Amino acid sequence: MLDSWLDWALDDHPPTQTSGSLSGGTYQLLAPGVMALTPAHIAPAAHACIFSAAIHGNETAPVEILGAWLAELESGHRTLNAPVLVILGNLPALKQQTRFVSTNLNRLFDRQMQAEGAEPDRARELMAIVDAFYARHSALPKLHYDLHTAIRESRYPRFVVEPFAATPTEDAQWQWLAGAGMQAVLHQHRPSATFSRYSKHYHGAQAFTFELGRVAAFGQNDLAPLAPMQRLLGELSEGKRPTAGDASALAFFRVECELMRESDDFRFFFADDVANFTRFEPGAPIAYDASTGETLVGETPWHVVFPNARVERGARAALLAVEVDR
């Protein structure tokens, strides 16, 4: 199962067998990098789960975690009792170990998207596969965990981004996230076209974008801190109620605004290697743009997340967030 899935995804070797059995159910290879796991019996606490990774091709730790969890299923160390859709998103970028090839796949998950090219076509393919999966398991609560790693260091190496959508996040999710070793939550302040937001907005799923440490090449990831995350995937695939942690230990932030790059003359007033969630006090200069001038912190301290001065004009250069109560 695992070998066939990876061979088709990474080596362009279409499998001679696209379906088979595993402990507790069956698997079916739906497309390169996409596999559906269907249980023979669905546990009472089961969700219809989507676990995705490699939406950015240079983020390898989530791929290794998915591989280790799938190996547990294939070896019989875990028994499938919930339907799961497993996705590796941007396969050309994953092969090249680049974030993307032509454009950022994680900005394309919108049914109104009109862009053309390989990555827009992949986004349309994945949206259709997600739609079909949730329709097939419409009686179950829906869940989507999109697994990433961040470009830079972080004050909270393991955190989640909660997409903006009408569907509220259930309290149990915070306990599960704490139990999986997450350290912080970033609430988005407006809609975006990310993969996790697609499932939350269009399907009412409990959905998050996970940041699981820092980008590294295959074989160079420290997976020990991510063992609780792998356990969470395993518990969900078995249809169990996951291990709960202390949600009060999570730090919560809300995006206050997005800092956009509007001109070629754009720069930050801090070092290139500043960590995610670095705090800047009121009045501190954050950035300069020739079109919009200086950006200064207002009356409440800002925490800078995902700063990137090298984005194209019109793109987001950073998120500016405030710390909040849950």
C-alpha positions in Angstrom: 0.0 0.0 0.0 2.5 2.6 1.2 5.1 1.7 -1.5 2.6 1.8 -4.3 1.2 5.2 -3.1 4.7 6.8 -2.9 5.9 5.2 -6.1 2.9 6.7 -8.0 3.2 10.0 -6.2 7.0 10.5 -6.4 8.3 8.3 -9.3 5.4 8.5 -11.8 5.1 4.7 -11.7 1.3 3.9 -12.0 0.6 0.9 -9.8 -0.6 -2.4 -11.3 -2.9 -2.7 -8.3 -4.8 0.4 -7.2 -6.7 -1.2 -4.3 -6.3 -3.7 -1.6 -6.9 -4.6 2.1 -5.3 -3.5 5.3 -6.0 -4.0 9.0 -9.7 -3.1 9.4 -10.6 -2.1 5.9 -9.4 -1.3 2.4 -7.4 1.2 0.5 -7.8 2.7 -2.9 -5.3 4.9 -4.9 -7.5 7.6 -6.4 -4.9 9.7 -8.1 -1.1 10.4 -7.8 -0.6 11.3 -4.2 -4.2 10.6 -3.1 -5.4 7.5 -1.3 -8.7 6.7 0.3 -8.9 4.4 3.3 -12.3 2.8 4.0 -13.0 0.9 7.2 -15.1 -2.3 7.3 -16.7 -1.0 10.5 -17.0 2.6 11.5 -16.4 3.4 15.2 -19.1 5.4 17.0 -16.6 8.3 17.6 -15.2 8.3 14.1 -14.9 11.3 11.8 -14.5 11.5 8.1 -10.8 12.6 8.2 -8.6 14.3 5.6 -4.9 14.4 6.3 -2.9 16.4 3.8 0.7 17.3 3.4 3.2 18.7 0.8 0.9 21.5 -0.3 4.3 23.1 -0.2 6.8 20.8 -1.7 9.8 21.6 0.6 7.9 20.8 3.8 9.0 17.2 4.4 8.4 16.4 8.1 4.6 16.0 7.5 5.2 13.6 4.7 7.4 11.5 7.0 4.8 11.6 9.7 2.1 10.4 7.3 4.4 7.6 6.1 5.0 6.4 9.6 1.3 6.5 10.5 0.4 4.6 7.3 3.1 2.0 8.1 1.4 1.4 11.4 -1.8 0.7 9.6 -0.1 -1.5 7.0 1.7 -3.5 9.6 -1.4 -4.1 11.7 -0.2 -2.0 14.7 -3.3 0.1 14.2 -6.8 -0.9 12.9 -8.8 1.3 10.6 -12.2 2.3 12.1 -12.7 5.6 10.4 -12.7 6.8 6.7 -9.5 8.7 5.9 -8.4 10.6 2.7 -4.7 11.0 2.5 -3.2 13.6 0.2 0.2 14.7 -0.9 -0.6 18.0 -2.7 2.1 19.6 -4.9 3.9 16.6 -6.3 6.2 18.4 -8.8 7.3 20.8 -6.1 7.8 17.8 -3.7 10.1 16.1 -6.2 12.1 19.3 -6.7 12.1 20.1 -3.0 10.8 23.6 -3.7 7.9 25.5 -2.0 6.0 25.6 -5.4 6.8 25.5 -9.1 4.8 28.4 -10.6 2.5 29.6 -7.9 1.6 29.0 -4.3 -0.9 26.1 -4.3 -2.2 27.1 -0.8 -3.7 30.2 -2.2 -5.8 28.5 -4.9 -8.5 26.5 -3.0 -11.6 28.5 -4.1 -14.4 27.3 -6.3 -14.3 30.7 -8.1 -10.6 30.4 -8.9 -10.0 31.0 -12.7 -6.2 30.7 -12.9 -4.6 28.4 -15.4 -1.6 26.1 -15.0 -0.4 23.0 -13.3 -0.9 24.2 -9.8 -4.4 25.6 -10.4 -5.3 22.4 -12.1 -4.1 20.4 -9.1 -6.1 22.6 -6.8 -9.3 21.9 -8.9 -8.5 18.2 -8.8 -8.1 18.2 -5.1 -11.2 20.2 -4.4 -13.2 17.7 -6.5 -11.7 14.8 -4.6 -12.5 16.4 -1.2 -16.1 17.1 -2.3 -16.6 13.5 -3.3 -15.0 12.2 -0.1 -17.2 14.2 2.2 -20.3 13.4 0.1 -19.5 9.7 0.4 -19.3 10.0 4.2 -21.9 12.7 4.7 -23.3 11.1 7.9 -20.1 11.6 9.8 -18.6 14.7 11.3 -15.9 16.1 9.1 -12.3 16.9 9.9 -9.3 18.2 7.9 -5.8 18.5 9.2 -3.4 20.1 6.7 0.2 19.5 7.8 3.0 22.0 7.1 6.3 23.2 8.4 7.3 26.9 8.6 10.1 28.6 6.7 11.6 30.2 9.9 12.1 29.6 13.6 9.2 30.3 15.9 8.7 31.2 19.5 6.1 28.4 19.3 7.6 25.8 17.0 4.3 23.8 16.8 1.2 25.9 16.2 -2.0 25.8 14.2 -3.8 28.4 12.0 -7.5 28.4 12.5 -9.1 29.4 9.2 -11.8 32.1 9.1 -15.2 30.6 8.4 -18.7 30.5 9.8 -18.2 27.0 11.3 -17.2 27.3 14.9 -14.3 25.3 16.3 -15.5 22.7 18.8 -13.9 23.0 22.3 -12.7 19.4 22.1 -10.4 20.4 19.3 -8.3 22.6 21.6 -7.9 19.7 23.9 -6.8 17.4 21.1 -4.4 20.0 19.8 -2.8 20.4 23.2 -2.6 16.6 23.6 -0.8 16.5 20.2 1.9 18.9 21.4 0.7 22.0 19.8 1.8 25.2 21.6 -0.2 28.1 20.0 -3.2 28.9 17.9 -3.4 31.7 15.3 -7.0 32.8 14.4 -7.4 34.1 10.9 -9.3 37.4 10.6 -10.7 37.0 7.2 -11.3 34.5 4.4 -8.4 33.0 2.5 -8.0 30.3 -0.2 -6.1 27.8 1.9 -6.8 24.1 1.7 -7.9 23.8 5.3 -10.2 26.8 4.9 -11.8 25.1 1.8 -13.0 22.2 3.9 -14.1 24.4 6.8 -16.0 26.9 4.6 -17.6 24.6 2.0 -18.1 21.5 4.1 -18.3 22.7 7.7 -15.3 20.6 8.7 -13.2 21.1 11.8 -10.1 22.2 10.0 -6.7 23.6 10.7 -3.4 24.4 9.0 -0.6 22.8 11.2 2.9 24.2 11.4 5.1 21.4 12.7 8.5 22.9 13.2 10.8 24.3 10.5 11.4 23.3 6.9 14.1 20.7 6.5 15.1 18.1 3.8 14.0 14.5 4.0 15.9 12.6 6.7 16.9 15.8 8.5 13.7 16.4 10.5 13.6 16.0 14.2 10.5 13.9 14.5 10.6 13.2 18.2 8.6 16.4 19.2 6.0 15.3 16.6 5.3 11.9 18.1 2.2 13.2 19.8 1.0 14.5 16.4 1.5 11.1 14.8 -0.4 9.5 17.7 -3.3 11.9 17.1 -3.5 10.8 13.4 -3.5 7.2 14.6 -6.2 7.6 17.1 -8.4 9.4 14.6 -7.9 6.7 12.0 -8.9 4.1 14.6 -12.1 6.1 15.3 -11.1 6.8 18.9 -11.6 9.9 20.9 -8.0 11.4 20.9 -5.8 12.0 23.9 -6.7 15.3 25.5 -4.3 17.8 26.8 -4.6 21.0 28.8 -6.1 23.6 26.4 -5.2 26.4 28.8 -1.6 25.8 28.0 -2.1 26.9 24.4 -1.2 30.5 23.5 -3.9 32.2 21.4 -3.4 34.9 18.9 -5.7 36.7 16.4 -4.5 38.3 13.2 -5.1 42.0 13.4 -4.1 42.8 9.8 -2.1 41.6 6.8 1.0 43.6 5.7 1.1 43.7 1.9 4.0 44.5 -0.3 2.8 47.2 -2.7 6.1 48.3 -4.4 9.5 47.1 -5.3 11.0 49.3 -2.6 9.8 47.2 0.4 11.8 46.2 3.6 11.3 45.2 7.2 12.9 47.0 10.1 14.0 43.7 11.7 16.5 41.0 10.8 15.7 38.4 8.1 15.9 35.6 10.7 13.4 37.0 13.2 11.3 34.2 14.7 7.5 33.8 14.1 5.5 35.4 17.0 8.3 37.9 17.8 6.7 40.7 19.8 7.0 44.3 18.9 6.0 47.1 21.3 3.6 50.0 20.6 5.2 52.6 18.3 7.9 50.2 16.9 8.5 50.4 13.2 7.7 47.2 11.3 8.2 47.8 7.6 8.6 50.4 4.9 6.9 50.4 1.5 7.5 53.2 -1.0 3.8 53.2 -1.9 2.3 53.2 1.6 5.1 54.5 3.8 6.0 53.1 7.3 4.0 50.6 9.2 4.2 51.2 13.0 2.8 49.2 15.8 -0.4 50.7 17.3 -1.5 50.8 20.9 -1.4 47.1 21.4 1.8 45.0 20.9 1.9 43.1 17.6 3.4 39.6 17.0 4.8 39.1 13.5 4.0 35.8 11.8 5.2 34.5 8.4 7.3 37.6 7.5 8.7 37.4 4.0 10.0 40.6 2.3 10.6 38.8 -1.0 7.0 38.1 -2.0 5.8 39.5 -5.3 4.1 42.9 -5.3 0.5 42.7 -4.2 1.2 39.6 -2.0 1.1 39.2 1.7 4.5 40.0 3.4 3.5 39.2 7.0 0.6 38.7 9.4 0.4 41.0 12.4 -1.3 39.4 15.3 -2.4 40.3 18.9 -2.5 37.9 21.8 -6.0 37.1 23.0 -7.9 34.9 25.4 -9.3 31.7 24.0 
